[in-house]
Structure formats: structure tokens, C-alpha cells
Amino acid sequence: MTQTDTLLTAKPMRADARRNYEKLLDAARATFAEQSPSAPLEDIAERAGVGIGTLYRHFPTRQALLEAVYATEITAMAAAADNLAGTPPWEALAQWLRQYVGFAATKKALNEALLETAPDSDVLLTCRTTLTEAGTALVERAKREDAIRDDAEFGDIVRLVAGIALVPTTDAGQKDRLLDLALDGLRYRG
């Protein structure tokens, strides 16, 4: 269980409550991606097929909902890194970074909303730590196998990939091509 999982599971829930919680998280994730983190909470409850009271029972504040969505996304990225443990190091890192491109655009808006309302949030710190540990493990494994340059650091790589994720473009393949260029620059050239 990761630190982020611990933040998400404060107490056990009945099966119906767990289903509603998951539906609310899914609805919030989709609504925040389509609109923004300031989307009306009523829209999220309606999309989840529950009443606004159910939303507030699970998430008493917008901040609590934002934190839960953000922590869920981070947990999924960390799990994706763990799931690639049996994949050759270069392929594992490349697959994870491709997934990160999709994740980064959504994460940016949530991160900004959380920083506005609670810059010292334990959730933000825990999430940052969880993501850094997951990504660093992939980078270090790739270095040990001479799959990437020795001077490659996770912090630099993730900022590069996040920048690619946020490139405004109407060309559906451009982000993939940019990531291919960045990945090629990471390769070990012994």
C-alpha cells in the first residue's frame, strides 16, 4: 500500500457507499477534464447518478474532492510503474512516459487548483513523493541496464515530458513525435 493509498482509505465503507464513492471520483475526473476543477459540484453528482448530499457525505468540501481525484490519478501512475517491473527497462520507461503525457495535462489543472487553495497540503506532498519514487525507480533501472544516459535524472525527464504534454496543437500525432524525439535523446550511446 502506497502513501497515497493511505490518504484515500481513511475508513472502511459499505459496498454501496464504495460504489458511490468510485462513481463520484470517475464523474469528477471526467468533469474536471472537460470543464475545469471549478466545475459545479451539482454537475458531478448528476453525472455520477447520485444526489448532491451523497457527494457532500463523501467529500465535504471541493478541496476534499480535488485531493481525492488527484491522489487517485497519482496512485494509478505509481501502479502503472510497478506493473512494468517485468518489462525490459527501456520499454518500461518509454511506456510509462507515454502514459504520463496523457496524465500530465489533467494533472496540471488539478495541481494548480490544489496549490491555490492549500499550497501546504499533505496530499500534494505525499503525491509528489509517490510519483517521484515510482518514476525514479524506472529511471534508475534503465540506467543500471545502460538503456538511458547516466546523466538523466527523473526530475528533468518528467519536466520535459510534462512540457510536451502541454504543447498546444491541433495535430493529433505531434505530441507522440515530440516524445519520440525526447526519448531518443535519453538513449544510452556508449
N, C-alpha and C positions, 0 to 999 in steps of 0.2 A: 504494500500500500504506500503510495507516494504522499508527500506532504500535502499536495493539492487534494488528493482523495480525502484526506482527513478533514480538510476545510469543508468539503461537500457533504460529509456524512456525520453531522452533529448528533443525530439520534435516529434510532430505527423507525421505519414508517410502516403502516399497514400497506397491503398490496395496492389498494385503490388510491391511497394517498401518494404512493410512489409513482403510480401511473400518471396521476395528475401533475406531479412534480416534473416528471420527464416530458409530458406534453407541453407544459409551460416553458421548460427550457428550450425545447425544439421550436416552439412558436416564437419565443423571444429571440432566439438566434436568427431565425428567418426574418422576422420583422425588423430587427436591428440592421440586418444586412440590406434589406430592401429600402428601409426608410432612414433610420438613424437611431442611436441609443436614446434619443429623446422622444421616440415614438410613443403614442398614448398607450398606457398600460391596459386600457379597455380593449384596444385592438389586439393585444397579445392574448388576453383572456378569451376573447371571442374566437381568435384563430385556434386556440387550444381546446375550444369547446367546453370551457368552464366559466363559472361566474367570477366577477371581479373579487368577490370575497374569498374565493379559493386561491386566487393569485396572492392576495394580501396575507392569507394564512401561511403560505409557503415563503413569501417574500414581502415582509412588512414595509420595505422601502424600495424605491427604484435602485438604490445603491446595492441592496442585497441581491436583487435580480441581476444587475450588471456583473457583480462579483461572481455569482454562480455561473452565469454564461461564460464569462472569461475563464474561470477556473476549469470548467468542463472542456473548453477548447484547448487549454494548456495540457490538461490531463490526456486528451486524445493525441496531441502531438508527442508527448512523452511516451505514451503507449506505442505509438507508431515506431518510434526509435527502438524501443525494446523488442517489438515484433520483427525488426530487421536484423536481430542478432545472428541468425543463421545465414544471412545473405552475405556474399563477398563484400568487403569493406567499401570499395569504390561504388558498387551498385547500391549498397545500403545508404551511403551518404547522398548520392545523387537522387535516389527515390525520395528520401526524407526532405531534401531541399526542394524538390518539385512540389511535394505536398505543402511545404512551408510557404511557397509562393501564394497558393490559394488561401492559406490560413492568414497570412500577413495583412492582406487588405482588410479582412474582417476584424482582425485583432487591433489594428490601428485605431479605428473608431471607438472600440470598447476601451482600449487603453487610455485614450485621450479623455473619454467621459469619466473614467475612474480617477485619473490624475486631477481632473477639475474638482471633483467632489471630495476625494480622500487621498491626497498625494502620499500619505504615510501609511496607507492600508497594508495590513499584514498579508492580505490576499495578493496584492501586487508583488510584494517582496517574495512570498512563497512561490508564486507562479514564475517569476523571473528566475529564481533559483532552480526550480524544477525543469524549466525549458533549457536553461544553460547546462545543467548536468546531463540532460538527455543528448543535446547536440554536441557537447564536448566529448562525450563517450564515443559518438560516431566519428568525430574528427580525429581523436587520439587513436582509435582503432585503425583508421585509414592511414595515419602517419606510420604506425608500427608496421604496417604491411607495405610501406612505400607506395601507397596508392595516391597520396597527395603530398604536396610540398611540405617540408619540415617547418617552414615559417608561417604556415597557415594557422590562424587562430580562430576559434569559434566566433568570438565577438565580431571580428572583421567579416567573416563569411556571412553571418546572419544579417549584418547591416547591409552588405552588398545585395543579398537575396531579397531583403525587405525593400530595398530601393527598386529592384526590378519589379517586385510585386505592385508597387505604387506608380509605375510608369503609366501615364495616361495614353491610351492607344485605342484605335478602332480596329487594328489589325490583330485578329484572334491569335495568330501564331507568333507575334513579336516577342511576347514575354518568354515563350519557350526558346526562341532563338537567342535572346539575351542571356537566359540561364545557361544554354549550351556554351556560349562564349565564356561566361564566368566559370563554369565547371571545367572547361578546357584549360583555363588559366590556373586552376587548382592542382591539376595533374602533376605527379612527380615526374621530373625529367632528369633522371640520374645519369 
